[in-house]
Amino acid sequence: MAKRDYYEVLGLSKSASKDEIKKSYRSLAKQYHPDRNKETDAETKFKEVQEAYEVLSDDQKRKAYDQYGFAGTQAFSGGSGFGGSGFGGFNGFEGFQADLGGVEDLLGSFFGSSFGGFGFGGQERKNNRGADLEFNLQIEFEEAIFGIEKTVSYKRDAKCDVCNGSGSKNGKKITCTTCAGKGKVVQVQNTLLGKMQVVNTCPACNGTGELIEENCLNCGGRGIVSAKEDFKIKIPAGIPDGVTLRFEGKGNYGRNGGVAGDLYVTIEVKPHKSLERKGNDIYLDKEIDIVTAVLGGEIEVPTVHGDVFMNIPAGTQSEQVLRLKGKGGPKFRERGNGDQFVKIIVKVPQKLSSKQKKLWEQLRGT
């Protein structure tokens, strides 16, 4: 099946910002995640979304894709690079040792690689960092106002305790037969510059040059196991809706001794039945009877600090806004509280008794 344009996959235009790309990815990844979506093509779409995000969220890869389409991203595949062997057939340039200055940077910006045939040398880059994890956490309106500590449970790839992440039953390893212990294999690829010999990470040993002699029975040689994690999250007072908190090293454990990824928790604040929050301030619509509006008085109103009495001045008009100073929520990462604003809604009676009607008519006549 032909690949779809990455922008089309994420439902974005080519001018989309990084934030827009990230937001669309999160939404679509959640929609098509195989654990949630049981449709037959969900996994395919999930991988398609991941691939699109991987390219468009990276400035170098996005630049190459915008200029050359899918061809521009070929050399990024697998995160591999051009290692210590030469190009061996790249337009007759074998062994070319001239100082090309910025050409290495230019090619590196597109291919993320080292070009041994040009004398650039360099060690192949390996990145065994574990994947980041993310999920949304719903909290109550008052919990967001005053802060709270939550214990969350989630699943992640953790280091196998039996083999300490090595994947080996007895700690012994043998030389990889696929790459002869080099950790790299040479492949010929068609690129924008013609045919090139590309040095890729060995798929058999993942670049280590070694294979496990006997797999760990607990993790099957992977060095990682699926584990349930219970983690306490301290949510600060006054946190806004939609804020994402980052917890370093709480994502998936990296293979072959790689560091763990991070955990991203996006806070979703549940709405209140009557109060509305805008920044540090709280807003409330409050109905009063027409007599109180005309003559003034005192009414009881709810706040995040409990019910309080508020003075209604005589002659208060409908939709007039009154302020309760300091009765809003605590300011996020600042001192003090916001305010509460109460919009008065004057309730006009629709049905009157004969006595009430007579009184209103008398008022109209005065």
Steps between C-alpha positions, in 0.01 A plus 500: 500500500637840400604730780282799580642846536610550861310827532188327367543220756498753785232715337722808487624758254869538412514817708396317819692595813676253728223534756236424236696194386533374856133563581379318187736208566376457857138502390547253213733271694239474773228438239681219319691339787449122463423466871198728456399464137411147398442576130704283262697795357558678831856372545593600145364849549671526839838418342426744216434779751817415693711507183355835394563651842855366516587688180301820543597555865870496410625821334761327283275219386215741431728722292614204293141377456370844398769530233526145367195312624540139617837473323639764732429283805655175374832543674328568831353149503594317815709790622800353315794685361778484241780333693872456457503322160507704183230564246650233274344594168353844569574660161866389517582692817652207693759617748441869427666683792451869417395742774137565408432727796127560534402218265517255789263715700269537202486127432486424868199728539312285252637156584605533865810302410876484467652467151812281526571501125551876511739470793243626747537184713303492820333236708153378418243648733291267712202598704352237725294748701164360601178641358315781671155430642209736534148494636229735624405531865159638598476690827216679676449877472594557866806272470634720223434810710681388815733231369510134594722194501374214283620143469471385140542148364624431150687233305847549361804304382718452808849355538498125561611445859610141434766584238540867595395602150766298315255245357748220572428204725862448599660827392686336210495642148639390162617695196218593262528295180304750291747786543805302621502699821518841332147605591453634147393365163554657159206552266465671162222760484367728230510856635475853368872487419490167319595154626681500832639241731321562825626364829202405713466363850503122494139385535601174668696645793369860494852633457658330802700247296395227740220250537369350821610140541191401698198721550376599843192294578326793668521750212571272203827678424346844465642636824168669570167385639155653510434628850233694686633822644345684793623856499413797721442827315497828688262738321574863593227737617347714228605273214317594176302255292707338225843539661738210431733390780826323412656232723849406393588131476145378566440383142603170341837354593758509218631178351867402523551719804344811346350764725128501567269740317287762670140500618272784389176550692245746362264636762129516415291701747136392535246784474319627812120499512478878553849653512717578201872562510699738283861517605510579872149646506168328559172597329143434612153590375266564794125557485336747741140612534390839375432633850862438608621661178292811565541537875836328547584233752732212576516167320698180551728390215728197459876545461792257489568610860147418616170688498522872580252787532518775239341844518265597216482880460156657452418550134716212374433435132469161333836374361688741723827339619605522865845404628598295803866591547737214581232233469642351181749216473864506611726641231701234317866539610420844648391633837145599584157416363302618205153653533148369455268687268126458545268595214161590640195367317181677614213253495175665393187312621286361218190428707355741756223461752223760487649671804848512345362630174315776681818603681696521173226704341512737794876536453451571130250771584727685739 
